[in-house]
Amino acid sequence: MDSFFGLNLELIPYLAITLIIAFTLHEYAHAFVAYKFGDPTAKNQGRLTLAPHVHLDPIGTILIFIAGFGWAKPVPVNRFYFKKPRLAGILVSLAGPLSNLLLACIGYFLYFFMLSFGLLDGLSVSMLDKVEMFVNVFTRLNVLLFIFNLLPFPPLDGYRILEDLAPANLRARMTRLEPFGIIIFLVLIFTDLGDYTINPLLYDFVPSVQGTIMQLFASLFLR
């Protein structure tokens, strides 16, 4: 047996490590920014921490391996603590996806830093292949989470940002549509409509963004 639901077994440890880091920092970033804007809700519930078990959702994590998408436990946010609710709301929502983009950049920074200073020279070919595979998985998944979470479907961060940008009357209508967001999303994922909407974004745009980040750090270190 060399696969699990079509997933190469060799990739599972890399995916698991990446998800633990990516989901944890994503939710911590939401909690941290909300706390800095005056909302102690997440802190009071023990979510202002980098302890992974506090943030990981078992079902959401398992689904990443089975269905290709998943989730962590959402961080509770009480907007009534914010002096400027819209601005604070946008920045709190952005903090999660941006943390994943930062992780992707850190991944390539460390890899090309070690490569340029010869810190990987002593590794065997097979071990170097494993390092490169982990870096690829780590950066790809974090770029995926960055873009995925900015999609305009509730309860994703992109939808919350749109809510805060929308005028009050439109925002009220958007709130009524929230229960149908997951249905719309699942239709796009599991039907042919996805070939014209979400799939090009995830399967074409994600590698493009990842490649751009890789080229940026490669050009900085490998001259």
C-alpha positions, -999 to 999 in steps of 0.1 A, spaced: 0 0 0 17 32 -11 -13 56 -11 -41 68 12 -72 80 -6 -50 87 -36 -24 105 -15 12 94 -17 20 79 18 55 95 16 39 129 17 17 123 47 44 132 74 52 164 54 16 173 52 10 166 89 39 188 100 29 216 76 -8 215 87 1 217 124 23 247 118 1 264 92 -33 260 111 -17 269 144 -1 301 132 -32 311 112 -55 309 141 -30 325 165 -26 354 141 -64 360 142 -63 359 180 -32 381 184 -45 409 161 -80 408 177 -63 411 212 -42 440 200 -73 458 189 -88 453 224 -108 421 221 -98 396 249 -123 369 239 -98 346 222 -72 351 250 -98 344 277 -107 312 259 -71 301 257 -67 307 220 -39 332 222 -13 305 222 10 286 197 0 252 212 -13 233 182 -39 211 201 -58 243 210 -64 253 174 -66 220 154 -100 206 145 -98 168 142 -124 165 114 -111 195 95 -76 182 97 -84 147 85 -104 161 56 -73 178 42 -59 143 36 -91 128 22 -108 156 4 -80 182 -2 -96 209 20 -102 213 57 -102 238 86 -91 246 121 -112 257 150 -123 293 143 -111 319 167 -139 337 185 -140 375 178 -162 400 195 -164 431 174 -180 452 202 -145 456 217 -132 473 186 -131 511 185 -131 509 147 -150 477 140 -146 477 102 -109 484 101 -101 460 130 -124 434 114 -105 436 81 -71 434 98 -81 405 120 -95 386 90 -64 393 69 -40 382 97 -47 345 92 -41 343 54 -11 366 56 5 344 83 4 315 58 20 337 31 46 346 56 53 309 64 57 302 27 83 330 24 101 317 55 102 282 41 119 294 9 141 319 28 155 291 50 159 267 22 178 290 -1 198 304 28 210 269 37 216 262 0 237 293 -6 259 288 25 265 251 18 246 239 48 230 212 28 262 200 11 268 171 35 234 155 29 230 124 8 210 126 -24 180 108 -9 180 131 22 184 162 0 154 150 -20 134 147 12 143 182 22 133 196 -12 100 176 -10 92 190 24 100 226 13 77 221 -17 49 207 4 53 233 31 53 263 7 26 249 -16 2 242 12 8 276 29 2 294 -4 -29 273 -9 -42 283 25 -34 319 19 -54 320 -14 -81 296 -2 -89 316 29 -93 348 8 -121 332 -13 -154 351 -8 -174 323 7 -186 322 44 -171 314 68 -138 321 50 -117 352 58 -122 366 24 -160 368 30 -155 385 63 -133 411 46 -160 417 20 -186 421 48 -165 448 64 -160 466 31 -196 465 21 -221 492 30 -245 485 59 -275 477 37 -256 452 16 -239 437 46 -274 428 61 -282 409 29 -249 391 30 -256 380 65 -288 363 54 -268 344 27 -242 330 51 -260 296 58 -258 289 20 -221 297 17 -209 262 24 -234 247 0 -223 270 -28 -187 261 -20 -193 224 -21 -211 227 -54 -181 245 -69 -157 219 -55 -176 187 -65 -193 197 -98 -180 207 -132 -187 243 -123 -154 242 -104 -135 238 -137 -145 274 -146 -143 290 -111 -124 277 -81 -102 250 -97 -82 273 -120 -76 295 -90 -63 266 -68 -46 245 -94 -31 272 -117 -28 303 -96 -14 286 -65 16 271 -83 21 304 -100 23 323 -67 45 296 -52 68 298 -82 70 336 -79 80 334 -42 106 307 -50 122 328 -78 123 358 -55 143 341 -28 164 321 -53 174 354 -69 183 368 -35 206 340 -25 217 322 -57 235 349 -77 
